[in-house]
């Protein structure tokens, strides 16, 4: 079916190419005809780990490109590198998908049907409008789309400024971009699609170091958005 836009998938991975290959296999199996390009951002993986992706059989028949970064720059900067690479002058629908996601069926048409109606939408799979333990400030709940799966038009991503690198390497970037989107008049829309399954912490585990990073970025979010602190 001809269309006047491209469908792009940006995947960020670090070492765990077993997860990345499972995600790619699901995309090829269920959405091969709906995807125009896939960009895999290799976030400074070990050389021996990178080989596992480069030899995947799907490269023989599918438009997959690898962007290799020299070092692990984290979730925020890694995704920004990929999003910057695909969001240019062409009209696109761009999905940012973490590699610890499994695809068990179709989802692209559902998301694109929303995004092509008007541009001021940010689409995710799960909308958190309750106290998740992260998002309550001064008794106010800041709703957000979970960052493992987000989609927007290429123009929309550029307008939102991608992920705010003040939240590098990771955590709170999804609450922040959701808040940015709402402040610019975008509507947050969740697919709640059971075909999209997030493993959770598949690449970056929940360690003491991660806990400290989360607490640090909570303060960054407060300084940016909570005026009465």
ZATOR-571704 format. One record per atom (N, C-alpha, C, O): residue in three letters; x, y, z. Coordinates in pm, whole numbers, padded with zeros to 5 digits, always signed. Layout:
<pts>
ALAXYZ/...
</pts>
This chain:
<pts>
UNK+00085-00119+00000/UNK+00000+00000+00000/UNK+00089+00124+00000/UNK+00177+00138+00085/UNK+00066+00215-00094/UNK+00146+00336-00100/UNK+00104+00432+00010/UNK-00011+00432+00052/UNK+00199+00513+00056/UNK+00171+00610+00160/UNK+00268+00725+00145/UNK+00376+00710+00088/UNK+00229+00840+00198/UNK+00312+00958+00182/UNK+00400+00983+00305/UNK+00443+01096+00328/UNK+00425+00880+00381/UNK+00514+00890+00496/UNK+00588+00758+00510/UNK+00546+00656+00455/UNK+00697+00759+00583/UNK+00772+00638+00613/UNK+00748+00597+00759/UNK+00719+00680+00845/UNK+00762+00470+00783/UNK+00753+00418+00918/UNK+00891+00373+00962/UNK+00951+00284+00902/UNK+00942+00437+01069/UNK+01077+00410+01117/UNK+01070+00354+01259/UNK+00989+00396+01341/UNK+01157+00259+01286/UNK+01171+00202+01420/UNK+01313+00229+01468/UNK+01409+00197+01398/UNK+01327+00288+01586/UNK+01458+00308+01648/UNK+01465+00218+01770/UNK+01381+00225+01859/UNK+01566+00133+01773/UNK+01587+00039+01884/UNK+01721+00069+01949/UNK+01822+00084+01880/UNK+01722+00078+02080/UNK+01846+00101+02154/UNK+01886-00029+02224/UNK+01804-00093+02289/UNK+02012-00067+02210/UNK+02056-00190+02275/UNK+02197-00175+02331/UNK+02277-00094+02285/UNK+02223-00255+02433/UNK+02355-00259+02493/UNK+02384-00402+02536/UNK+02325-00453+02632/UNK+02474-00467+02463/UNK+02520-00604+02490/UNK+02413-00713+02470/UNK+02441-00814+02406/UNK+02294-00695+02524/UNK+02195-00802+02523/UNK+02131-00819+02384/UNK+02015-00784+02364/UNK+02210-00871+02291/UNK+02158-00888+02156/UNK+02063-01006+02144/UNK+01994-01020+02044/UNK+02059-01091+02246/UNK+01953-01193+02249/UNK+01817-01124+02259/UNK+01722-01165+02193/UNK+01808-01020+02341/UNK+01683-00944+02352/UNK+01655-00870+02221/UNK+01542-00870+02172/UNK+01758-00806+02166/UNK+01739-00729+02043/UNK+01695-00818+01929/UNK+01604-00782+01853/UNK+01756-00934+01915/UNK+01719-01025+01808/UNK+01577-01077+01824/UNK+01507-01097+01724/UNK+01533-01099+01948/UNK+01395-01141+01971/UNK+01298-01032+01930/UNK+01194-01059+01869/UNK+01331-00906+01963/UNK+01248-00794+01921/UNK+01244-00784+01769/UNK+01137-00769+01711/UNK+01360-00790+01705/UNK+01366-00782+01559/UNK+01286-00895+01494/UNK+01216-00873+01396/UNK+01298-01014+01549/UNK+01225-01128+01493/UNK+01075-01104+01500/UNK+01002-01137+01406/UNK+01028-01048+01612/UNK+00885-01018+01625/UNK+00841-00912+01527/UNK+00733-00922+01469/UNK+00923-00809+01508/UNK+00890-00703+01412/UNK+00882-00758+01271/UNK+00788-00727+01197/UNK+00978-00839+01232/UNK+00980-00895+01097/UNK+00863-00991+01077/UNK+00801-00991+00971/UNK+00834-01070+01176/UNK+00726-01169+01165/UNK+00590-01103+01150/UNK+00508-01144+01067/UNK+00565-00999+01231/UNK+00429-00944+01239/UNK+00410-00814+01163/UNK+00297-00779+01127/UNK+00519-00740+01136/UNK+00502-00606+01078/UNK+00596-00581+00960/UNK+00627-00466+00930/UNK+00639-00685+00895/UNK+00736-00669+00788/UNK+00688-00573+00680/UNK+00767-00492+00631/UNK+00563-00579+00643/UNK+00511-00495+00535/UNK+00481-00352+00580/UNK+00458-00264+00497/UNK+00480-00329+00711/UNK+00444-00197+00761/UNK+00563-00109+00797/UNK+00544+00008+00832/UNK+00685-00164+00790/UNK+00804-00092+00834/UNK+00892-00058+00714/UNK+00920-00143+00630/UNK+00934+00067+00707/UNK+01023+00110+00600/UNK+01170+00106+00639/UNK+01256+00084+00554/UNK+01200+00126+00767/UNK+01339+00123+00810/UNK+01347+00094+00959/UNK+01260+00133+01037/UNK+01453+00023+00997/UNK+01483-00001+01138/UNK+01627+00046+01162/UNK+01719+00007+01089/UNK+01643+00128+01263/UNK+01777+00171+01305/UNK+01804+00114+01443/UNK+01734+00146+01539/UNK+01905+00030+01453/UNK+01948-00026+01581/UNK+02066+00056+01629/UNK+02170+00060+01563/UNK+02052+00120+01744/UNK+02161+00196+01804/UNK+02236+00105+01901/UNK+02183+00068+02006/UNK+02357+00069+01864/UNK+02444-00014+01948/UNK+02516+00079+02044/UNK+02608+00151+02005/UNK+02473+00076+02169/UNK+02518+00174+02269/UNK+02651+00133+02333/UNK+02660+00112+02454/UNK+02754+00122+02248/UNK+02887+00091+02299/UNK+02901-00050+02353/UNK+02970-00072+02453/UNK+02835-00146+02288/UNK+02842-00284+02335/UNK+02982-00341+02321/UNK+03063-00291+02242/UNK+03010-00446+02397/UNK+03137-00515+02383/UNK+03148-00572+02242/UNK+03048-00617+02186/UNK+03267-00572+02182/UNK+03282-00621+02043/UNK+03228-00762+02025/UNK+03165-00791+01923/UNK+03251-00851+02121/UNK+03204-00988+02106/UNK+03052-00996+02110/UNK+02992-01086+02052/UNK+02989-00899+02180/UNK+02843-00897+02184/UNK+02785-00844+02054/UNK+02681-00890+02009/UNK+02853-00747+01993/UNK+02805-00686+01870/UNK+02798-00785+01755/UNK+02714-00772+01666/UNK+02885-00884+01757/UNK+02885-00983+01650/UNK+02751-01055+01644/UNK+02704-01091+01536/UNK+02689-01076+01759/UNK+02563-01147+01762/UNK+02453-01078+01684/UNK+02365-01145+01630/UNK+02456-00947+01676/UNK+02357-00873+01599/UNK+02395-00868+01452/UNK+02309-00884+01365/UNK+02521-00848+01424/UNK+02565-00833+01285/UNK+02540-00957+01201/UNK+02527-00946+01079/UNK+02534-01074+01261/UNK+02518-01198+01187/UNK+02373-01246+01185/UNK+02346-01356+01137/UNK+02279-01165+01235/UNK+02140-01209+01239/UNK+02085-01224+01097/UNK+02107-01138+01012/UNK+02016-01334+01070/UNK+01971-01366+00934/UNK+01877-01261+00875/UNK+01872-01244+00753/UNK+01802-01190+00960/UNK+01707-01093+00911/UNK+01769-00981+00831/UNK+01699-00914+00754/UNK+01898-00959+00847/UNK+01966-00853+00772/UNK+01968-00882+00622/UNK+01987-00790+00542/UNK+01949-01005+00584/UNK+01957-01041+00443/UNK+01837-00989+00364/UNK+01847-00968+00244/UNK+01724-00969+00433/UNK+01601-00936+00360/UNK+01530-00814+00416/UNK+01422-00779+00367/UNK+01584-00748+00517/UNK+01509-00642+00582/UNK+01596-00517+00596/UNK+01717-00528+00616/UNK+01537-00397+00584/UNK+01615-00272+00587/UNK+01656-00231+00728/UNK+01599-00138+00785/UNK+01756-00300+00782/UNK+01805-00272+00917/UNK+01944-00210+00908/UNK+02034-00263+00842/UNK+01961-00097+00975/UNK+02090-00028+00980/UNK+02137-00025+01125/UNK+02056-00012+01217/UNK+02267-00036+01145/UNK+02324-00028+01279/UNK+02401+00103+01294/UNK+02487+00136+01213/UNK+02369+00176+01399/UNK+02446+00295+01438/UNK+02526+00257+01561/UNK+02470+00240+01669/UNK+02656+00244+01546/UNK+02740+00201+01656/UNK+02801+00322+01727/UNK+02870+00403+01665/UNK+02775+00333+01856/UNK+02834+00440+01937/UNK+02962+00389+02002/UNK+02973+00270+02033/UNK+03057+00477+02021/UNK+03188+00436+02073/UNK+03182+00392+02218/UNK+03264+00311+02262/UNK+03085+00444+02294/UNK+03074+00408+02435/UNK+02927+00409+02474/UNK+02842+00459+02401/UNK+02899+00352+02590/UNK+02762+00348+02640/UNK+02726+00486+02695/UNK+02774+00526+02801/UNK+02641+00557+02623/UNK+02604+00693+02664/UNK+02471+00696+02738/UNK+02420+00803+02770/UNK+02414+00577+02765/UNK+02290+00570+02841/UNK+02166+00576+02753/UNK+02174+00597+02632/UNK+02051+00557+02817/UNK+01922+00551+02748/UNK+01891+00682+02676/UNK+01855+00681+02559/UNK+01905+00793+02746/UNK+01862+00922+02692/UNK+01945+00961+02570/UNK+01889+00987+02464/UNK+02076+00965+02584/UNK+02161+01009+02473/UNK+02165+00904+02362/UNK+02179+00938+02245/UNK+02154+00777+02398/UNK+02152+00673+02297/UNK+02030+00684+02207/UNK+02042+00680+02084/UNK+01914+00699+02267/UNK+01793+00716+02186/UNK+01798+00847+02109/UNK+01754+00852+01994/UNK+01849+00952+02169/UNK+01857+01079+02098/UNK+01944+01068+01973/UNK+01915+01130+01870/UNK+02051+00990+01981/UNK+02136+00970+01863/UNK+02056+00903+01752/UNK+02067+00941+01636/UNK+01977+00803+01788/UNK+01897+00734+01688/UNK+01785+00819+01633/UNK+01763+00822+01512/UNK+01714+00889+01721/UNK+01604+00974+01676/UNK+01654+01086+01588/UNK+01590+01120+01488/UNK+01766+01145+01624/UNK+01824+01252+01542/UNK+01860+01201+01403/UNK+01849+01274+01304/UNK+01904+01076+01397/UNK+01946+01019+01269/UNK+01829+00995+01174/UNK+01846+01005+01052/UNK+01712+00963+01226/UNK+01599+00929+01138/UNK+01502+01045+01118/UNK+01426+01045+01021/UNK+01502+01142+01208/UNK+01407+01254+01198/UNK+01470+01367+01117/UNK+01545+01448+01170/UNK+01440+01370+00990/UNK+01494+01475+00903/UNK+01383+01545+00829/UNK+01282+01583+00888/UNK+01402+01563+00699/UNK+01304+01638+00620/UNK+01188+01552+00572/UNK+01082+01605+00540/UNK+01206+01420+00568/UNK+01098+01332+00523/UNK+00989+01321+00629/UNK+01016+01331+00749/UNK+00868+01301+00584/UNK+00756+01282+00676/UNK+00759+01137+00724/UNK+00752+01044+00644/UNK+00768+01119+00855/UNK+00779+00985+00910/UNK+00693+00970+01036/UNK+00662+01068+01105/UNK+00656+00846+01063/UNK+00608+00805+01194/UNK+00724+00729+01256/UNK+00773+00632+01199/UNK+00770+00773+01373/UNK+00892+00719+01433/UNK+00860+00656+01568/UNK+00806+00722+01657/UNK+00895+00528+01581/UNK+00877+00454+01705/UNK+01012+00440+01775/UNK+01111+00402+01711/UNK+01017+00469+01904/UNK+01135+00444+01986/UNK+01101+00326+02078/UNK+01013+00336+02163/UNK+01171+00214+02059/UNK+01137+00091+02130/UNK+01262+00037+02200/UNK+01365+00017+02136/UNK+01252+00013+02328/UNK+01362-00048+02403/UNK+01380-00192+02358/UNK+01285-00257+02315/UNK+01504-00242+02369/UNK+01527-00378+02319/UNK+01471-00485+02410/UNK+01464-00602+02371/UNK+01430-00449+02534/UNK+01369-00550+02621/UNK+01216-00551+02605/UNK+01142-00560+02702/UNK+01173-00541+02479/UNK+01032-00548+02442/UNK+01014-00666+02346/UNK+01097-00688+02258/UNK+00908-00740+02363/UNK+00874-00847+02271/UNK+00747-00810+02195/UNK+00653-00754+02252/UNK+00745-00840+02066/UNK+00631-00811+01981/UNK+00564-00942+01942/UNK+00626-01031+01883/UNK+00436-00955+01977/UNK+00362-01078+01952/UNK+00251-01061+01849/UNK+00174-01154+01826/UNK+00241-00944+01788/UNK+00136-00921+01690/UNK+00146-00780+01635/UNK+00247-00711+01655/UNK+00044-00737+01566/UNK+00046-00608+01498/UNK+00019-00492+01594/UNK-00055-00506+01691/UNK+00080-00377+01563/UNK+00059-00256+01644/UNK+00075-00128+01562/UNK+00025-00023+01602/UNK+00144-00136+01449/UNK+00180-00015+01375/UNK+00057+00060+01325/UNK+00048+00181+01342/UNK-00036-00010+01263/UNK-00155+00058+01210/UNK-00232+00128+01321/UNK-00283+00238+01302/UNK-00242+00063+01436/UNK-00315+00122+01550/UNK-00252+00256+01590/UNK-00324+00353+01614/UNK-00119+00260+01597/UNK-00050+00383+01636/UNK-00057+00488+01527/UNK-00082+00606+01554/UNK-00036+00447+01404/UNK-00035+00542+01294/UNK-00172+00602+01269/UNK-00184+00718+01230/UNK-00275+00524+01291/UNK-00411+00576+01273/UNK-00436+00695+01366/UNK-00509+00788+01330/UNK-00375+00691+01484/UNK-00387+00803+01578/UNK-00300+00920+01533/UNK-00347+01033+01526/UNK-00175+00892+01502/UNK-00079+00998+01475/UNK-00106+01072+01344/UNK-00068+01188+01331/UNK-00169+01007+01249/UNK-00193+01071+01121/UNK-00320+01155+01118/UNK-00345+01227+01021/UNK-00400+01148+01223/UNK-00518+01233+01230/UNK-00479+01378+01255/UNK-00536+01470+01196/UNK-00383+01396+01341/UNK-00327+01528+01370/UNK-00189+01504+01431/UNK-00162+01395+01480/UNK-00105+01604+01428/UNK+00033+01581+01468/UNK+00055+01591+01618/UNK+00154+01537+01668/UNK-00032+01657+01690/UNK-00001+01683+01831/UNK-00050+01570+01922/UNK-00133+01589+02010/UNK+00006+01452+01895/UNK-00016+01335+01978/UNK+00120+01274+02012/UNK+00210+01273+01928/UNK+00133+01225+02133/UNK+00244+01138+02171/UNK+00181+01006+02210/UNK+00095+01002+02297/UNK+00225+00899+02146/UNK+00164+00767+02165/UNK+00259+00677+02242/UNK+00379+00676+02216/UNK+00205+00603+02337/UNK+00280+00500+02408/UNK+00196+00375+02417/UNK+00086+00368+02361/UNK+00246+00277+02488/UNK+00163+00158+02506/UNK+00092+00160+02641/UNK-00018+00106+02654/UNK+00154+00220+02740/UNK+00094+00220+02874/UNK+00098+00361+02931/UNK+00204+00423+02938/UNK-00018+00410+02972/UNK-00032+00543+03028/UNK-00046+00530+03179/UNK-00141+00468+03228/UNK+00048+00588+03253/UNK+00046+00579+03399/UNK-00019+00707+03454/UNK+00040+00815+03449/UNK-00139+00692+03505/UNK-00212+00806+03560/UNK-00239+00787+03709/UNK-00328+00850+03766/UNK-00160+00700+03770/UNK-00171+00672+03913/UNK-00034+00688+03977/UNK+00065+00711+03907/UNK-00026+00675+04106/UNK+00101+00687+04178/UNK+00186+00564+04149/UNK+00158+00455+04199/UNK+00289+00581+04068/UNK+00377+00470+04033/UNK+00496+00461+04127/UNK+00581+00372+04114/UNK+00502+00554+04223/UNK+00618+00562+04311/UNK+00720+00662+04262/UNK+00817+00692+04332/UNK+00700+00714+04140/UNK+00794+00806+04078/UNK+00733+00945+04057/UNK+00806+01045+04057/UNK+00604+00953+04040/UNK+00545+01066+03969/UNK+00451+01154+04051/UNK+00370+01227+03993/UNK+00459+01148+04183/UNK+00375+01232+04267/UNK+00462+01339+04334/UNK+00561+01308+04400/UNK+00424+01464+04314/UNK+00495+01578+04372/UNK+00392+01671+04435/UNK+00297+01713+04369/UNK+00413+01703+04560/UNK+00321+01793+04630/UNK+00175+01748+04616/UNK+00086+01829+04592/UNK+00154+01617+04631/UNK+00020+01558+04624/UNK-00044+01567+04486/UNK-00165+01547+04472/UNK+00036+01596+04384/UNK-00013+01600+04247/UNK+00053+01489+04167/UNK+00175+01475+04167/UNK-00029+01410+04098/UNK+00022+01300+04016/UNK+00048+01350+03874/UNK-00041+01405+03809/UNK+00170+01331+03826/UNK+00208+01370+03691/UNK+00198+01246+03602/UNK+00285+01158+03606/UNK+00093+01238+03522/UNK+00072+01121+03438/UNK+00174+01119+03324/UNK+00225+01223+03282/UNK+00204+00998+03275/UNK+00306+00986+03171/UNK+00290+00855+03095/UNK+00224+00762+03141/UNK+00350+00851+02977/UNK+00360+00730+02897/UNK+00493+00662+02928/UNK+00598+00727+02925/UNK+00489+00533+02957/UNK+00613+00463+02989/UNK+00707+00462+02868/UNK+00664+00445+02754/UNK+00836+00482+02896/UNK+00932+00513+02792/UNK+00984+00396+02711/UNK+01063+00417+02619/UNK+00942+00273+02741/UNK+00994+00160+02666/UNK+00936+00154+02524/UNK+00992+00087+02438/UNK+00824+00226+02500/UNK+00760+00226+02369/UNK+00692+00361+02351/UNK+00593+00390+02418/UNK+00746+00444+02263/UNK+00688+00575+02235/UNK+00688+00598+02085/UNK+00777+00551+02014/UNK+00588+00670+02037/UNK+00579+00699+01894/UNK+00527+00840+01875/UNK+00444+00890+01950/UNK+00580+00905+01770/UNK+00536+01038+01735/UNK+00572+01061+01589/UNK+00649+00984+01531/UNK+00518+01165+01529/UNK+00566+01202+01396/UNK+00708+01253+01409/UNK+00751+01295+01517/UNK+00782+01249+01299/UNK+00919+01302+01303/UNK+00918+01450+01339/UNK+01004+01496+01415/UNK+00823+01524+01285/UNK+00812+01666+01322/UNK+00782+01682+01471/UNK+00832+01774+01536/UNK+00700+01591+01523/UNK+00667+01597+01665/UNK+00787+01572+01754/UNK+00808+01643+01852/UNK+00867+01471+01719/UNK+00987+01443+01796/UNK+01079+01566+01798/UNK+01135+01602+01902/UNK+01095+01628+01682/UNK+01181+01746+01674/UNK+01123+01860+01759/UNK+01197+01929+01829/UNK+00993+01879+01752/UNK+00927+01984+01830/UNK+00944+01961+01980/UNK+00963+02056+02056/UNK+00938+01835+02021/UNK+00954+01802+02163/UNK+01099+01809+02209/UNK+01127+01812+02329/UNK+01191+01812+02113/UNK+01332+01822+02149/UNK+01394+01689+02187/UNK+01497+01684+02254/UNK+01330+01579+02144/UNK+01374+01445+02183/UNK+01373+01434+02336/UNK+01295+01502+02402/UNK+01460+01349+02392/UNK+01466+01336+02538/UNK+01560+01443+02594/UNK+01665+01470+02537/UNK+01520+01502+02705/UNK+01601+01606+02769/UNK+01726+01541+02828/UNK+01716+01454+02915/UNK+01843+01585+02782/UNK+01967+01521+02825/UNK+02009+01558+02966/UNK+02109+01508+03016/UNK+01933+01644+03031/UNK+01954+01665+03174/UNK+01922+01539+03253/UNK+01965+01524+03368/UNK+01846+01447+03192/UNK+01808+01324+03260/UNK+01898+01208+03222/UNK+01870+01093+03258/UNK+02006+01235+03150/UNK+02103+01130+03117/UNK+02171+01081+03245/UNK+02190+01158+03339/UNK+02207+00953+03250/UNK+02191+00855+03142/UNK+02051+00796+03130/UNK+02014+00748+03023/UNK+01971+00800+03238/UNK+01837+00739+03229/UNK+01755+00777+03353/UNK+01806+00829+03451/UNK+01627+00748+03342/UNK+01525+00764+03447/UNK+01464+00905+03449/UNK+01534+01006+03444/UNK+01333+00905+03457/UNK+01249+01025+03455/UNK+01239+01089+03318/UNK+01165+01186+03301/UNK+01312+01036+03219/UNK+01302+01097+03086/UNK+01163+01077+03025/UNK+01117+01161+02948/UNK+01095+00966+03060/UNK+00962+00945+03005/UNK+00857+01034+03073/UNK+00766+01084+03007/UNK+00872+01054+03203/UNK+00782+01147+03271/UNK+00805+01288+03219/UNK+00712+01365+03201/UNK+00932+01320+03195/UNK+00965+01454+03147/UNK+00912+01479+03007/UNK+00850+01583+02984/UNK+00933+01386+02912/UNK+00888+01412+02776/UNK+00736+01413+02769/UNK+00678+01484+02687/UNK+00671+01334+02855/UNK+00524+01338+02861/UNK+00477+01473+02913/UNK+00379+01528+02863/UNK+00547+01526+03012/UNK+00511+01656+03068/UNK+00538+01767+02965/UNK+00459+01860+02951/UNK+00651+01755+02894/UNK+00681+01850+02787/UNK+00571+01848+02681/UNK+00525+01952+02636/UNK+00530+01726+02642/UNK+00426+01713+02539/UNK+00297+01780+02583/UNK+00236+01854+02506/UNK+00256+01756+02706/UNK+00132+01817+02756/UNK+00145+01969+02760/UNK+00049+02040+02732/UNK+00263+02018+02796/UNK+00283+02163+02804/UNK+00276+02229+02667/UNK+00249+02348+02657/UNK+00301+02150+02561/UNK+00296+02202+02425/UNK+00162+02172+02357/UNK+00146+02199+02238/UNK+00069+02118+02432/UNK-00063+02091+02376/UNK-00081+01956+02311/UNK-00181+01932+02243/UNK+00014+01866+02331/UNK-00001+01730+02280/UNK-00092+01649+02373/UNK-00099+01675+02493/UNK-00161+01554+02314/UNK-00241+01460+02392/UNK-00165+01329+02406/UNK-00112+01277+02308/UNK-00158+01276+02527/UNK-00096+01146+02550/UNK-00199+01037+02522/UNK-00309+01038+02578/UNK-00162+00943+02436/UNK-00254+00835+02399/UNK-00184+00701+02419/UNK-00072+00682+02372/UNK-00249+00609+02487/UNK-00192+00476+02509/UNK-00263+00374+02423/UNK-00384+00380+02404/UNK-00187+00279+02369/UNK-00242+00173+02287/UNK-00301+00061+02371/UNK-00402+00000+02334/UNK-00239+00034+02485/UNK-00279-00081+02568/UNK-00287-00208+02484/UNK-00381-00287+02494/UNK-00186-00225+02400/UNK-00184-00335+02305/UNK-00115-00456+02367/UNK+00003-00448+02400/UNK-00187-00567+02384/UNK-00126-00685+02447/UNK-00016-00748+02365/UNK+00059-00832+02415/UNK-00005-00709+02238/UNK+00102-00761+02153/UNK+00238-00699+02185/UNK+00341-00747+02138/UNK+00238-00593+02266/UNK+00362-00525+02305/UNK+00390-00561+02450/UNK+00317-00519+02540/UNK+00494-00637+02474/UNK+00523-00688+02608/UNK+00660-00638+02652/UNK+00761-00665+02587/UNK+00663-00565+02763/UNK+00787-00512+02816/UNK+00840-00604+02925/UNK+00771-00632+03023/UNK+00963-00651+02907/UNK+01024-00739+03007/UNK+01058-00660+03132/UNK+01033-00706+03244/UNK+01115-00541+03114/UNK+01150-00456+03228/UNK+01289-00481+03279/UNK+01322-00592+03321/UNK+01373-00377+03276/UNK+01511-00385+03326/UNK+01589-00498+03260/UNK+01676-00559+03323/UNK+01557-00526+03134/UNK+01627-00632+03064/UNK+01771-00599+03034/UNK+01856-00688+03030/UNK+01800-00471+03012/UNK+01936-00428+02983/UNK+02002-00364+03104/UNK+02116-00395+03138/UNK+01929-00274+03168/UNK+01981-00205+03286/UNK+01902-00252+03408/UNK+01782-00224+03421/UNK+01969-00323+03496/UNK+01900-00376+03614/UNK+01878-00270+03720/UNK+01928-00159+03710/UNK+01802-00307+03822/UNK+01775-00216+03933/UNK+01879-00238+04042/UNK+01862-00324+04129/UNK+01985-00161+04037/UNK+02097-00172+04130/UNK+02094-00053+04225/UNK+02012+00038+04210/UNK+02185-00053+04322/UNK+02197+00061+04412/UNK+02240+00185+04334/UNK+02193+00296+04362/UNK+02327+00168+04237/UNK+02368+00280+04152/UNK+02248+00335+04075/UNK+02233+00456+04062/UNK+02164+00245+04026/UNK+02044+00288+03953/UNK+01950+00364+04047/UNK+01890+00464+04006/UNK+01937+00319+04170/UNK+01850+00387+04266/UNK+01897+00531+04289/UNK+01816+00623+04293/UNK+02028+00548+04302/UNK+02083+00683+04323/UNK+02058+00771+04201/UNK+02029+00890+04214/UNK+02069+00712+04082/UNK+02043+00787+03959/UNK+01897+00831+03953/UNK+01867+00944+03913/UNK+01807+00742+03993/UNK+01665+00775+03994/UNK+01637+00890+04089/UNK+01564+00983+04055/UNK+01694+00885+04208/UNK+01674+00992+04306/UNK+01731+01124+04256/UNK+01672+01230+04277/UNK+01845+01118+04190/UNK+01906+01239+04134/UNK+01813+01302+04030/UNK+01791+01423+04030/UNK+01759+01219+03940/UNK+01675+01272+03834/UNK+01538+01315+03885/UNK+01471+01398+03822/UNK+01495+01261+03996/UNK+01373+01313+04058/UNK+01392+01459+04096/UNK+01302+01541+04079/UNK+01509+01491+04148/UNK+01538+01630+04184/UNK+01548+01718+04060/UNK+01507+01834+04062/UNK+01604+01663+03951/UNK+01612+01738+03826/UNK+01471+01770+03776/UNK+01444+01882+03732/UNK+01382+01671+03783/UNK+01244+01692+03739/UNK+01175+01798+03825/UNK+01104+01884+03773/UNK+01197+01791+03955/UNK+01136+01889+04045/UNK+01181+02031+04012/UNK+01100+02123+04010/UNK+01309+02047+03987/UNK+01360+02180+03958/UNK+01308+02232+03824/UNK+01293+02353+03806/UNK+01281+02142+03731/UNK+01235+02184+03600/UNK+01086+02214+03598/UNK+01043+02310+03533/UNK+01006+02134+03668/UNK+00861+02142+03652/UNK+00783+02182+03776/UNK+00673+02236+03763/UNK+00835+02158+03895/UNK+00759+02186+04016/UNK+00800+02323+04068/UNK+00909+02338+04124/UNK+00716+02420+04050/UNK+00754+02559+04077/UNK+00751+02594+04225/UNK+00823+02685+04268/UNK+00670+02524+04303/UNK+00652+02562+04444/UNK+00727+02467+04535/UNK+00668+02409+04626/UNK+00858+02451+04513/UNK+00938+02364+04598/UNK+01032+02451+04682/UNK+01110+02398+04762/
</pts>
